[in-house]
Amino acid sequence: MVADHYRIHKAQAVQQWLAAHPRFELLWLPTCCPRANPIERAFGDTHDTVTRNQKRKRLRDLVAEVARHLDQNGPWPYQLSALYQEPEGTAALETLRQEKRSA
């Protein structure tokens, strides 16, 4: 599973669940790297396109516009950064996994 660094993902209950389900492994998204994080890219695009400096008088209109924007534009079309496709990144991740297993 891919996770950002939101602290709930590191909670004791999550760690216990992961320990009980060894088929799952958390892969952490880079910190402070919104271009590599597809969720941040989708949120940023929505904010830039729909919610920044909006002048709607009713919240339900704003929510409807956000829903319409996401239905038409994402977050599904957003692709991961090329960073995830680079052989060096894959090799570095594998090195980290091996170090973690041998520790």
Sequence and secondary structure as in RCSB ss.txt:
>XXXX:A:sequence
MVADHYRIHKAQAVQQWLAAHPRFELLWLPTCCPRANPIERAFGDTHDTVTRNQKRKRLRDLVAEVARHLDQNGP
WPYQLSALYQEPEGTAALETLRQEKRSA
>XXXX:A:secstr
 EE   GGGGSHHHHHHHHH TT   EE  TT GGG HHHHHHHHHIIIIITT   S HHHHHHHHHHHHHHH S
TT    GGGG HHHHHHHHHHHHHHHH 
